[in-house]
């Protein structure tokens, strides 16, 4: 999934500090010259839709980075312009098209890509926050936060890899933490040397950087982040005389053994890494509230999940997996020795005692932790529009477009004079049937506008597609997953699911509509809904 976007930038706007990961940085001496002939000015509207508000910077690839506004959907955007367009912009535009196909809460959204011959530009989601590079510059992160960031990055990669594509540019400059705490991965690009495995190895680099403030890949420096060059500079990992990097636990105190092992295993070319979905599932297991002190009791990492094998009992001691093969053989030999001694001793003892020795010798196998479930996009088996207060029921068509994988097509309500439907109805919803009970991690809905209010509910039964059936559904779906009021974005994400419960029927219930955009009144469009779980 190629792209030519550069690392992060910072600027000051009326809303405070802004960082656009992957949207540019201070150009260094080796950056190509920026073509300014015909460059846009503030107030110019591109494609009759994107108004340029403020020139943020020029990135290390020589592109112009602007903060803008989508005047139709009334949302802030980042606009990256390249001069000229045509063949020289092919890589950038191809990257944008590829990235736009993957929708995930931990990936920066790509909205548009346009080539006007004399210039080309990509329109992306605008994110207020700072990059991991800038965040860790203030000091290494605590293990819980580092784990949460690693979980988000691995989850984003799992979504990219599920399509067969590669991100190819995972590092602290392309990992952004928004002011609300959302972690997103930006600036996908690839060359012939990139692979899904290199993406996964890079998660180890992100974890190492978050825990230590140092980057472990001296042989693969951050693109545009050369040593000693102002804000782009980043510290290399501590190394011994042979060039071997020090483990996080050797750099700072308080890093748990198995988080240290996970990080080092991902960086070790001699150890085969897990797939991105297995890694995401393991990090999700460890990603719990900090006050629960999960790192003291979580137990061994379960990379055997993708092969069906049980982990070695010795992994709980925090030993590197490079030694697990030898340790496993020793453990088997020890168990066999204990059983042999027990059998010899039983010849001279009461036969009733012979059954008592075997379970104690084989107890470690019973204590093994089950394999982690793979997090993936769940297939929605049934979908329909719920409209209990309407007698005409003329807004029910097009529900299938919500799950067709195309953000440009979706279901849309009629236009209403008031955001709350006026006196016409209490709300409308989208009902989802997953076909069978599943463990659900998140539900993401991409909407046509900002300002909607929605509630995600779960139920235990389906109901007929009729006014009476819809009324029964609304009355009986009582399990609330989450509520978003007057949401200021076009992507809603609900992740308040109980990990110990399974869900089949879900209802996304809308009680307030966003402005219709290019006309008076209020209208809701649901472009796409994605359910993740196992």
C-alpha positions as CSV (number, residue, x, y, z in Angstrom):
1,X,0.0,0.0,0.0
2,X,2.3,2.7,-1.2
3,X,2.4,6.4,-0.2
4,X,4.8,9.2,-0.2
5,X,3.7,11.1,2.8
6,X,6.3,12.2,5.3
7,X,6.5,12.1,9.1
8,X,4.7,14.4,11.6
9,X,4.4,18.2,11.9
10,X,3.4,20.5,14.6
11,X,1.8,23.9,14.4
12,X,-0.3,26.3,16.5
13,X,-3.9,27.0,15.5
14,X,-6.8,28.6,17.3
15,X,-7.8,25.2,18.6
16,X,-4.4,24.5,20.2
17,X,-1.5,22.2,19.2
18,X,-2.1,20.2,16.1
19,X,-0.1,17.3,14.7
20,X,-0.9,15.7,11.4
21,X,1.0,12.4,11.3
22,X,2.1,11.5,7.8
23,X,1.2,15.0,6.5
24,X,4.7,16.5,6.6
25,X,7.5,17.9,8.6
26,X,10.2,20.5,8.4
27,X,12.1,19.6,5.2
28,X,15.7,18.7,5.6
29,X,18.6,19.6,3.4
30,X,18.1,16.5,1.2
31,X,14.4,17.2,0.5
32,X,13.4,18.0,-3.1
33,X,12.6,21.6,-3.9
34,X,9.0,22.7,-3.4
35,X,7.3,24.0,-6.5
36,X,5.4,27.1,-5.5
37,X,4.3,28.3,-9.0
38,X,0.5,28.3,-9.0
39,X,0.4,27.3,-5.3
40,X,-3.0,27.8,-3.7
41,X,-4.0,30.5,-1.2
42,X,-6.2,30.5,1.8
43,X,-9.8,30.6,0.9
44,X,-9.4,28.7,-2.4
45,X,-11.9,25.9,-2.9
46,X,-10.6,22.7,-4.5
47,X,-12.9,20.5,-6.5
48,X,-15.8,22.8,-5.5
49,X,-15.7,21.2,-2.1
50,X,-12.5,21.6,-0.1
51,X,-11.8,25.1,1.2
52,X,-8.1,25.7,2.2
53,X,-7.9,27.4,5.5
54,X,-4.3,27.4,6.6
55,X,-1.0,26.4,5.1
56,X,0.5,24.1,7.8
57,X,3.9,23.2,6.3
58,X,5.8,21.4,3.5
59,X,6.7,17.8,4.1
60,X,10.0,16.1,3.5
61,X,8.8,14.9,0.1
62,X,8.2,18.5,-1.0
63,X,4.4,18.5,-0.8
64,X,2.2,21.3,0.6
65,X,0.2,20.5,3.6
66,X,-3.0,22.4,4.4
67,X,-5.7,22.4,7.0
68,X,-9.0,22.7,5.2
69,X,-12.8,22.3,5.5
70,X,-15.1,20.0,3.5
71,X,-17.8,22.6,2.8
72,X,-20.4,20.0,2.0
73,X,-20.1,17.7,5.0
74,X,-18.8,20.6,7.2
75,X,-15.9,18.7,8.7
76,X,-12.2,19.6,9.0
77,X,-9.8,17.8,6.6
78,X,-6.1,17.7,5.9
79,X,-5.2,18.4,2.2
80,X,-1.8,17.3,0.8
81,X,-0.9,18.8,-2.5
82,X,1.8,17.8,-4.9
83,X,3.1,19.9,-7.9
84,X,2.9,18.8,-10.6
85,X,0.2,16.0,-10.9
86,X,0.2,13.4,-13.6
87,X,2.9,10.7,-13.6
88,X,4.9,12.2,-10.7
89,X,1.8,11.9,-8.4
90,X,0.9,8.4,-9.3
91,X,2.4,6.8,-6.2
92,X,0.7,9.2,-3.9
93,X,-2.7,8.8,-5.6
94,X,-2.4,5.0,-5.7
95,X,-1.6,5.0,-2.0
96,X,-4.7,7.1,-1.2
97,X,-6.9,4.8,-3.2
98,X,-5.6,1.7,-1.5
99,X,-5.8,3.2,2.0
100,X,-9.4,4.4,1.4
101,X,-10.5,0.7,1.0
102,X,-9.6,-0.1,4.6
103,X,-11.9,1.3,7.3
104,X,-10.8,0.9,10.9
105,X,-11.0,3.1,14.0
106,X,-7.2,2.9,14.3
107,X,-6.5,4.0,10.8
108,X,-6.5,7.6,9.5
109,X,-9.4,8.0,7.1
110,X,-8.7,8.9,3.4
111,X,-11.6,10.8,1.8
112,X,-10.6,11.8,-1.7
113,X,-7.7,11.7,-4.2
114,X,-7.7,14.1,-7.2
115,X,-5.3,14.6,-10.2
116,X,-5.7,18.0,-12.0
117,X,-2.5,17.5,-14.2
118,X,-0.8,20.6,-12.9
119,X,-1.3,19.5,-9.4
120,X,-2.7,16.5,-7.5
121,X,-4.0,16.3,-3.9
122,X,-5.2,13.9,-1.3
123,X,-7.9,14.7,1.3
124,X,-7.6,13.0,4.6
125,X,-9.1,12.9,8.1
126,X,-7.9,15.8,10.3
127,X,-6.7,14.6,13.7
128,X,-5.9,16.9,16.6
129,X,-3.3,15.4,18.8
130,X,0.4,14.4,18.8
131,X,2.6,11.7,17.4
132,X,4.1,8.9,19.6
133,X,7.4,10.4,18.7
134,X,6.5,13.7,20.3
135,X,4.7,12.1,23.2
136,X,7.6,9.9,24.2
137,X,10.0,12.9,23.8
138,X,8.5,13.9,27.2
139,X,9.7,10.6,28.7
140,X,9.0,6.9,28.2
141,X,5.4,5.7,28.7
142,X,4.2,3.5,31.4
143,X,3.8,-0.2,30.4
144,X,-0.1,0.0,30.4
145,X,-0.2,2.9,28.0
146,X,2.5,1.4,25.8
147,X,0.5,-1.8,25.6
148,X,-2.7,0.1,24.6
149,X,-0.8,1.9,21.8
150,X,0.7,-1.4,20.6
151,X,-2.8,-3.0,20.7
152,X,-4.2,-0.2,18.5
153,X,-1.4,-0.4,16.0
154,X,-1.6,-4.2,15.7
155,X,-5.4,-4.0,15.3
156,X,-4.9,-1.5,12.5
157,X,-2.4,-3.7,10.8
158,X,-4.7,-6.7,11.1
159,X,-7.3,-4.8,9.1
160,X,-4.8,-3.8,6.5
161,X,-3.3,-7.3,6.2
162,X,-6.8,-8.9,6.0
163,X,-7.1,-7.3,2.5
164,X,-3.7,-8.7,1.5
165,X,-2.0,-5.2,1.6
166,X,1.0,-4.0,3.5
167,X,1.3,-0.7,5.5
168,X,5.1,-0.4,5.1
169,X,5.6,2.7,7.3
170,X,5.0,1.8,10.9
171,X,7.1,4.0,13.3
172,X,6.6,6.5,16.1
173,X,6.1,9.3,13.6
174,X,3.1,7.6,12.0
175,X,1.4,6.6,15.2
176,X,-0.8,9.4,16.4
177,X,-2.6,9.8,19.8
178,X,-5.5,12.2,19.5
179,X,-6.5,14.7,22.2
180,X,-9.4,12.3,23.1
181,X,-7.0,9.3,23.4
182,X,-7.7,7.6,20.1
183,X,-4.7,6.0,18.6
184,X,-4.4,6.0,14.8
185,X,-1.9,4.8,12.3
186,X,-1.2,7.0,9.2
187,X,0.9,7.4,6.1
188,X,0.9,3.9,4.6
189,X,3.4,3.3,1.9
190,X,5.5,0.4,0.6
191,X,8.3,-0.5,-1.6
192,X,9.6,-3.9,-2.8
193,X,11.2,-4.7,0.5
194,X,8.1,-4.3,2.7
195,X,6.0,-7.2,3.8
196,X,3.4,-8.1,6.4
197,X,6.2,-9.6,8.6
198,X,8.1,-6.3,8.5
199,X,4.9,-4.5,9.6
200,X,4.7,-6.9,12.6
201,X,8.4,-6.4,13.4
202,X,7.7,-2.7,13.4
203,X,5.1,-3.1,16.2
204,X,8.0,-4.4,18.3
205,X,9.9,-1.2,17.4
206,X,6.9,0.9,18.4
207,X,6.6,-0.9,21.8
208,X,10.4,-0.5,22.3
209,X,10.2,3.2,21.6
210,X,7.2,3.7,23.8
211,X,8.9,1.9,26.7
212,X,12.4,3.4,26.3
213,X,12.2,6.5,24.2
214,X,14.8,4.9,21.8
215,X,14.3,3.5,18.3
216,X,15.8,0.0,17.9
217,X,16.2,-0.1,14.1
218,X,19.4,1.8,13.3
219,X,19.7,-0.1,10.1
220,X,16.2,1.2,9.1
221,X,16.0,4.8,10.4
222,X,12.8,6.7,10.4
223,X,12.1,8.1,6.9
224,X,12.9,11.8,7.1
225,X,14.1,11.4,10.7
226,X,17.9,11.7,10.4
227,X,20.0,11.9,13.5
228,X,20.8,15.3,14.8
229,X,18.3,17.1,12.5
230,X,16.1,19.3,14.8
231,X,12.8,17.9,15.8
232,X,13.1,14.9,13.4
233,X,16.0,13.5,15.4
234,X,15.3,10.3,17.4
235,X,17.6,8.5,19.8
236,X,19.1,5.1,18.8
237,X,18.7,2.2,21.1
238,X,21.4,1.5,23.7
239,X,23.8,-1.2,22.3
240,X,26.7,-3.3,23.5
241,X,30.0,-3.6,21.7
242,X,28.6,-6.2,19.3
243,X,25.7,-3.8,18.3
244,X,23.1,-5.8,20.2
245,X,20.3,-3.7,21.6
246,X,19.6,-3.6,25.4
247,X,16.2,-5.0,26.4
248,X,13.6,-2.5,27.7
249,X,14.1,-3.9,31.3
250,X,17.8,-3.1,31.0
251,X,17.1,0.5,30.0
252,X,14.4,1.3,32.6
253,X,12.8,-0.2,35.7
254,X,9.2,-1.4,35.9
255,X,8.9,-3.2,32.6
256,X,7.2,-6.6,33.2
257,X,9.2,-9.6,32.0
258,X,6.7,-10.9,29.4
259,X,6.1,-7.4,27.9
260,X,9.9,-7.2,27.6
261,X,10.0,-10.6,26.0
262,X,7.2,-9.8,23.6
263,X,9.0,-6.6,22.4
264,X,12.4,-8.4,22.0
265,X,10.9,-11.4,20.3
266,X,9.2,-9.2,17.7
267,X,12.6,-7.6,17.0
268,X,14.5,-10.9,16.8
269,X,14.8,-12.1,13.2
270,X,15.5,-15.6,14.5
271,X,12.0,-15.9,16.0
272,X,9.1,-16.2,13.7
273,X,6.5,-13.5,14.6
274,X,2.8,-14.2,15.0
275,X,0.3,-13.0,12.4
276,X,-1.0,-9.4,13.0
277,X,-4.5,-10.6,14.1
278,X,-2.9,-13.0,16.7
279,X,-0.6,-10.2,17.9
280,X,-3.6,-7.9,18.2
281,X,-5.6,-10.4,20.1
282,X,-2.7,-10.9,22.6
283,X,-2.2,-7.2,23.1
284,X,-5.9,-6.7,23.5
285,X,-5.9,-9.3,26.3
286,X,-3.2,-7.3,28.1
287,X,-4.8,-3.9,27.3
288,X,-6.9,-3.4,30.5
289,X,-7.3,-0.4,32.8
290,X,-4.0,0.5,34.4
291,X,-5.4,0.4,37.9
292,X,-6.0,-3.4,37.6
293,X,-2.2,-4.0,37.5
294,X,-2.6,-6.5,34.7
295,X,1.1,-6.7,34.1
296,X,1.6,-8.5,37.4
297,X,-0.8,-11.4,36.8
298,X,-1.5,-11.8,33.1
299,X,0.7,-14.8,32.5
300,X,2.6,-16.0,29.4
301,X,2.1,-14.7,25.9
302,X,0.2,-17.1,23.6
303,X,1.8,-16.9,20.2
304,X,0.9,-20.6,19.8
305,X,-2.7,-19.4,19.1
306,X,-2.1,-19.4,15.3
307,X,-0.8,-23.0,15.3
308,X,-3.1,-24.5,17.9
309,X,-0.3,-25.5,20.2
310,X,-0.3,-24.9,23.9
311,X,2.4,-22.5,25.2
312,X,5.3,-23.8,27.3
313,X,4.6,-23.6,31.1
314,X,8.0,-22.1,31.4
315,X,6.9,-19.1,29.4
316,X,5.2,-17.7,32.6
317,X,8.7,-17.2,34.0
318,X,9.3,-14.6,31.2
319,X,11.9,-16.7,29.4
320,X,12.7,-15.8,25.7
321,X,10.9,-18.0,23.2
322,X,14.2,-18.7,21.6
323,X,14.9,-21.0,24.6
324,X,11.4,-22.5,24.9
325,X,12.3,-25.4,22.7
326,X,15.1,-26.5,25.0
327,X,13.1,-25.7,28.1
328,X,10.1,-27.6,26.8
329,X,12.3,-30.7,26.3
330,X,13.6,-30.4,29.9
331,X,10.1,-30.0,31.2
332,X,8.9,-33.1,29.4
333,X,11.9,-35.0,30.7
334,X,11.2,-33.9,34.2
335,X,7.6,-34.9,34.0
336,X,8.6,-38.3,32.7
337,X,11.1,-38.7,35.5
338,X,8.5,-37.8,38.1
339,X,6.0,-40.3,36.6
340,X,8.7,-43.0,36.5
341,X,9.7,-42.5,40.1
342,X,6.0,-42.5,41.1
343,X,5.4,-45.8,39.3
344,X,8.4,-47.4,41.0
345,X,7.3,-46.3,44.4
346,X,3.8,-47.5,43.8
347,X,4.9,-51.1,43.7
348,X,5.5,-51.1,47.5
349,X,2.5,-49.0,48.4
350,X,-1.2,-49.3,48.7
351,X,-2.7,-49.5,45.2
352,X,-5.3,-46.9,46.2
353,X,-2.4,-44.3,46.3
354,X,-1.1,-44.9,42.8
355,X,-3.8,-42.7,41.2
356,X,-2.8,-39.7,43.3
357,X,0.7,-39.3,41.9
358,X,-0.1,-38.9,38.2
359,X,-2.3,-35.8,38.3
360,X,0.3,-33.8,40.4
361,X,3.0,-34.6,37.8
362,X,0.8,-33.6,34.9
363,X,-0.8,-30.5,36.5
364,X,1.1,-27.9,34.4
365,X,-0.6,-29.1,31.3
366,X,-4.0,-28.4,32.9
367,X,-2.9,-24.9,33.9
368,X,-2.0,-23.9,30.4
369,X,-3.8,-20.7,29.2
370,X,-6.2,-21.3,26.3
371,X,-5.2,-19.8,22.9
372,X,-6.2,-16.2,22.2
373,X,-9.1,-15.7,19.9
374,X,-8.5,-14.0,16.5
375,X,-10.0,-10.6,16.2
376,X,-11.5,-10.1,12.7
377,X,-14.3,-8.4,10.8
378,X,-17.5,-10.4,11.5
379,X,-19.9,-11.1,8.6
380,X,-23.3,-9.5,9.1
381,X,-25.9,-12.1,8.1
382,X,-28.9,-9.9,8.2
383,X,-29.6,-6.1,8.2
384,X,-32.7,-3.9,8.0
385,X,-33.9,-0.5,8.9
386,X,-36.1,-0.1,12.0
387,X,-38.8,2.6,11.9
388,X,-41.4,1.9,14.5
389,X,-43.3,5.2,14.3
390,X,-43.8,5.4,10.6
391,X,-47.0,4.3,8.9
392,X,-45.7,4.8,5.3
393,X,-42.4,2.9,6.0
394,X,-40.9,4.4,2.8
395,X,-37.4,4.9,4.2
396,X,-36.5,1.2,4.6
397,X,-34.7,0.5,1.3
398,X,-31.0,0.3,0.8
399,X,-30.0,-1.3,4.0
400,X,-27.8,-3.8,2.2
401,X,-25.5,-0.9,1.0
402,X,-24.5,-0.3,4.6
403,X,-22.4,-3.6,4.6
404,X,-21.2,-3.7,1.0
405,X,-17.7,-2.3,1.8
406,X,-18.3,0.8,-0.2
407,X,-18.2,4.1,1.8
408,X,-19.6,6.0,-1.2
409,X,-22.9,4.1,-1.1
410,X,-25.2,3.8,1.9
411,X,-28.7,4.2,3.3
412,X,-30.2,7.6,3.8
413,X,-33.2,9.0,5.6
414,X,-35.6,11.6,4.2
415,X,-34.9,15.2,5.0
416,X,-36.5,16.4,8.3
417,X,-37.1,20.0,9.5
418,X,-35.7,19.3,13.0
419,X,-32.7,17.3,14.2
420,X,-34.9,15.2,16.5
421,X,-37.4,14.2,13.7
422,X,-39.8,16.8,15.1
423,X,-43.1,15.3,16.2
424,X,-42.9,12.6,13.5
425,X,-41.0,9.9,15.3
426,X,-38.8,9.2,18.3
427,X,-36.0,7.7,16.2
428,X,-34.8,5.2,13.5
429,X,-32.3,2.5,13.6
430,X,-30.2,-0.1,11.8
431,X,-30.6,-3.7,13.0
432,X,-27.8,-6.2,12.6
433,X,-27.9,-10.0,12.8
434,X,-24.5,-11.7,13.1
435,X,-26.0,-15.1,12.4
436,X,-24.8,-16.7,15.6
437,X,-23.5,-15.4,19.0
438,X,-20.0,-13.9,18.8
439,X,-17.6,-12.2,21.1
440,X,-17.7,-8.6,19.8
441,X,-14.9,-6.1,20.3
442,X,-16.3,-3.0,18.4
443,X,-18.9,-1.6,16.1
444,X,-17.9,1.2,13.8
445,X,-20.4,3.3,11.7
446,X,-19.4,5.7,9.0
447,X,-22.0,8.5,8.6
448,X,-22.6,11.2,6.1
449,X,-22.4,14.1,8.5
450,X,-21.4,15.3,11.9
451,X,-23.8,16.0,14.9
452,X,-25.8,12.7,15.0
453,X,-26.8,11.2,18.3
454,X,-26.9,7.4,18.5
455,X,-27.2,4.5,21.0
456,X,-26.0,1.0,20.4
457,X,-28.2,-1.7,22.0
458,X,-28.1,-5.5,22.1
459,X,-31.0,-7.9,22.2
460,X,-31.7,-11.6,22.4
461,X,-34.2,-12.1,19.6
462,X,-35.2,-10.9,16.1
463,X,-38.6,-9.4,15.3
464,X,-40.8,-9.2,12.1
465,X,-40.1,-6.3,9.7
466,X,-43.3,-4.4,10.5
467,X,-44.3,-1.4,12.7
468,X,-45.4,-3.8,15.5
469,X,-42.2,-5.8,15.1
470,X,-40.0,-2.7,15.2
471,X,-41.9,-1.5,18.3
472,X,-41.3,-4.8,20.1
473,X,-37.6,-4.6,19.2
474,X,-37.1,-1.1,20.5
475,X,-39.0,-2.0,23.7
476,X,-37.0,-5.2,24.3
477,X,-33.4,-4.3,23.4
478,X,-32.3,-3.2,26.8
479,X,-28.5,-3.9,26.9
480,X,-26.8,-0.6,26.2
481,X,-23.3,-0.9,24.6
482,X,-22.7,2.9,24.4
483,X,-24.2,6.3,23.6
484,X,-22.7,9.1,21.5
485,X,-24.5,12.5,21.7
486,X,-24.1,15.1,19.0
487,X,-21.0,13.3,17.8
488,X,-18.5,15.7,16.3
489,X,-17.2,13.2,13.8
490,X,-18.5,11.2,10.9
491,X,-17.2,7.9,12.3
492,X,-18.9,6.4,15.4
493,X,-17.1,3.7,17.3
494,X,-18.7,1.7,20.1
495,X,-16.5,-0.6,22.1
496,X,-18.3,-1.1,25.4
497,X,-18.9,-4.8,24.9
498,X,-18.6,-7.3,27.8
499,X,-15.7,-9.6,26.9
500,X,-17.4,-12.4,28.8
501,X,-20.7,-12.2,26.8
502,X,-21.6,-13.1,23.3
503,X,-23.8,-11.1,21.0
504,X,-25.9,-11.9,17.9
505,X,-28.5,-9.1,17.6
506,X,-27.5,-5.4,17.6
507,X,-29.5,-2.2,17.1
508,X,-27.9,1.1,16.2
509,X,-30.6,3.6,17.2
510,X,-30.5,7.2,16.0
511,X,-32.4,9.9,17.9
512,X,-30.8,13.0,16.4
513,X,-29.9,13.8,12.8
514,X,-27.0,15.8,11.4
515,X,-27.5,18.9,9.2
516,X,-28.2,17.8,5.6
517,X,-25.3,19.9,4.3
518,X,-26.2,21.4,1.0
519,X,-29.8,22.1,1.8
520,X,-32.0,23.2,4.7
521,X,-33.1,20.6,7.3
522,X,-31.6,17.5,8.7
523,X,-30.8,14.1,7.1
524,X,-28.8,11.0,8.1
525,X,-26.8,8.8,5.8
526,X,-25.2,5.6,7.1
527,X,-22.5,4.7,4.6
528,X,-20.9,1.6,6.2
529,X,-21.0,-0.4,9.4
530,X,-18.2,-2.8,10.5
531,X,-18.4,-5.2,13.3
532,X,-15.1,-6.7,14.8
533,X,-14.9,-9.6,17.1
534,X,-14.2,-13.4,17.1
